[in-house]
Structures are given as structure tokens and as C-alpha cells.
Amino acid sequence: MKRFLLIMLLCLPSTSWAANFIETPLEPNADIPWLGWLYSSNDGFGYNYGTDEDTLRTFGLHLGGVFLNRWLIALSLESFTDRQQTKELAKRIDQFKGLLGFQVWRLNKPDISVSLRTGLGTLFYGDWGSLGIQEGAHGQDPPPRPVPTAYDKDSFHAFGFLYGELYLPKHYVNVHLYAHLTHTLDANVDISLAYWVQKQMTQYKFTLGYKWNHVTHAGQAAQTVYTQETGLYLATKVMIGPFVFERGFNVQTLTQFSYAGLRFHNYKSHTNPTTHYRISYSLGFPIGHNSWIEYFRLHPFRGTSRVSFFLRTYHTENRIANQITNQLDDRKMRRIQVTSIGSELHFLEPDSPTFFNAFVFAGAGFSREMLTTHNQFEAQFFNLYTHPIVHVGMGVRIKCPDFIFKKKGRYIGVEMRVNYRYAFGDGFNYNNPNLLFSWGMIFSER
């Protein structure tokens, strides 16, 4: 019965990204009578700067809602794995979490918004059927990579929690606090500071946070997960209408997290936009590669939107045979994670009534190239290179105005771009320099 329930829940969302540190996706300055969410998670879509992208908080489901600006209910079901060097040492456990809370205090003014919630919750650790799902997913790529099969001990924990947020819309600052304490004296604390830009349909959130966990009564797998998540973390979040995408990583351990899903509420109940400038988000797919590219753009100048500044992340990976043994069951994983900042110059104003635009761009950052084991139980590095990089390119964009809500200055579009990257230094897993062609979707709003 538990396995059937987990399979049904994980089939509901149309997206599958990973577990978030933030407990509830609230919007403190929005007076919304009700808000619901449904997220799916998979750690393989995070910012993969670390060794292994298929361990710890591997996948799960999150759903819940806030009602009448007061009552909060949230449920999550996640799979934890603790990969070790051998199958005999590795463990797994599934965590089912439920909480019920209510708002005890709220201040909502144009210049400041504060909310404070408290409540009770439960944590159930046990076998909820995640092993069959993970083995089935890995079986799509023969020979499958082995996964932990031995379940850790079952346990139950009741807890009380405190959840608070502060938002300063004129400064785009959001402060978040979540803490809970179980009856077994396990504890979790998450505090973060974010730059939060909001439009009526599009929002950006860039977060620096710290998470402290003390978990000693939930078994080896859960303890390993929470230990690896303790420390500073960085995260990016974008919300476009009902869609939510968030990714991040722990700065010390490089443990990644990510999730994607849907929010449900009346979008017309939003307060006025907090920024005067345009923001744009792109999600692209390089041609001929198993990868994706993500762009966050800000157009900060009041007089023109032709100039924008971007944060770009690029990830690609592929599996290659061991050149010595040439055996499929001894493959390697080759990955590259590129992060850069830069600027774009558009030939025409984004607000212009034309359906086409062209642009040039340039940026600088770093690339992290990794070659690791893949079919072994616990991933290990063969080699790792980190290089400073520069990149330049150009592209074209086809725009479609907002015909549904008829919002001036908002459009969705398709773009094609060519990117030339050069990395400095010695030692490369990928070609240097590199020429990359890609296409993607863009969402833009003033």
C-alpha cells in the first residue's frame, strides 16, 4: 500500500526536480486568500558542482497550502540514500513529513511585511516504496547504476516549529527563518537572506542562507543527509505564473538541491510590482548535448531596456566507456558546470512592437570539469579541473506579446544563440575553446 501511494504521488507533477531547504513557498507581501503548491524533486537537476548527483536527498514530492492568510498545511515524502563504498555499508530511508500551523502575527504595509507562524508536525521514517521507483528509473539506462537497497531503521518523531518572514519591498530584501525541535531533541534551523524581485507574473529570488541540523535519532541515512546539508548555501529561484523552479547547493559540501512544480492561487491578487525595470528568464538546450543553460537577466536602466546584465549557468554530462577496459559496466561520467556573469546588448528595445530582435553578449566566470566513476556504488573523482573562462556570442529572438492578460511589456519567446567559450589554464576534460549552439524559451516582463 505504501509503495502504491508513493508511485501515485510521484506521477502527479509534470516536472521532477529536487528537494528544497525552504519549507513553504509563501509570498509575504501578497494578500492572497489561498495558496497551494505541488512540487516534485530530483537531485540530479541541481547545480552539480560536487562528486555525486544521485545520493542523499534523491527525490520526492511536496504539497500543501495556506488558507485565509492564516492556516498552513504541508506534506512531503522524500527518499534519502547514503551511498558508501560497498553495498553492505549503504543505507536508505524514506521520510514522510506533515505539519499543521497557523499565523500568530502579521504586519502588512507598503514598506514592510512580517509574518510569524507556529504549529506541530510529525516525521515518519520507514519503507515507503522508493527503492522500486529508483531501480525502475535507473533501469532505463542499462547497465543500471547500483542503488542502496538496505532500509535503515523505522522511527517516528513529533515536533513543534516556528516559521517567520520579513520582506522590505523597496529594498527587495527577504529574510526567512524556519526552526523545529522534535520530542527526541533533534533540531533543524534554516535562516536566509534573499534579494527578491517581483512582477505580477515573474519573480526572481537569489538566496544566501545557513542551515544547522542536529539529527541523531533517525538512523544512518537521515543523519548523513542532514549533516551534509548543514552549512552555508546559495540558491536561485524563479516563479513564472504557476511555475516554480529553484536550485541551489551547500557551499561547503557542494550537496545540491532543486525542485520544480506548480503554485495555485489567484494571480490578480498580487500587490503592485516592486521594480521599475524589466526582468527576463531563459531556459535553453544546447544542440547535440545532454545539457541545459539558464539565464537570469535584469534590465536596470530606466531610459532603455536594450542593455541587460545576466547570471548564466550551464551544465552538461555524458557517460563514456573506460578506455582501458572498454566495458559498459565500467563507464565514467564526464560533467561540466559553467557559471558566469555578463551583459547583453539588444539591437532593438524589448518594448518595441516588433516580433524579432537580435543581441550580442559577453561574460566571464569559471568552469568546473569533472570526470568521475559512474557504475560504481559510490562515485569517485578521476580528475577535476576548475578554470576561469570568458565567453562571447550572439543570438536572435522571436517574441510573442501577452495576448491572454494583455499586459504591456510582457512577452514570451524563442531564442537561438551561438556561444564561444575560452578557458584559461591546463588540463581539460572538454574541448577548449568550445563553440556551442543552443535554443531556448524566454519569459520577459517590465
HELIX and SHEET records of a PDB file:
HELIX    1   1 LYS A    2  CYS A   11  1                                  10    
HELIX    2   2 ASP A   43  PHE A   45  5                                   3    
HELIX    3   3 SER A  130  HIS A  138  1                                   9    
HELIX    4   4 GLN A  220  GLU A  229  1                                  10    
HELIX    5   5 TYR A  267  SER A  269  5                                   3    
HELIX    6   6 LEU A  328  ASP A  330  5                                   3    
SHEET    1   A13 TRP A  34  ASN A  42  0                                        
SHEET    2   A13 LEU A  56  PHE A  67 -1                                        
SHEET    3   A13 TRP A  71  ASP A  82 -1                                        
SHEET    4   A13 LYS A  91  ASN A 108 -1                                        
SHEET    5   A13 SER A 113  GLY A 126 -1                                        
SHEET    6   A13 SER A 155  LEU A 168 -1                                        
SHEET    7   A13 VAL A 173  THR A 182 -1                                        
SHEET    8   A13 ALA A 187  GLN A 198 -1                                        
SHEET    9   A13 THR A 202  HIS A 214 -1                                        
SHEET   10   A13 GLY A 231  ILE A 240 -1                                        
SHEET   11   A13 PHE A 243  ASN A 250 -1                                        
SHEET   12   A13 GLN A 256  PHE A 264 -1                                        
SHEET   13   A13 TRP A  34  ASN A  42 -1                                        
SHEET    1   B 9 ARG A 278  PRO A 286  0                                        
SHEET    2   B 9 SER A 291  HIS A 299 -1                                        
SHEET    3   B 9 VAL A 307  ILE A 320 -1                                        
SHEET    4   B 9 LYS A 332  HIS A 346 -1                                        
SHEET    5   B 9 PHE A 356  THR A 373 -1                                        
SHEET    6   B 9 PHE A 381  PRO A 401 -1                                        
SHEET    7   B 9 ARG A 410  ALA A 423 -1                                        
SHEET    8   B 9 ASN A 434  GLU A 445 -1                                        
SHEET    9   B 9 ARG A 278  PRO A 286 -1                                        
END                                                                             
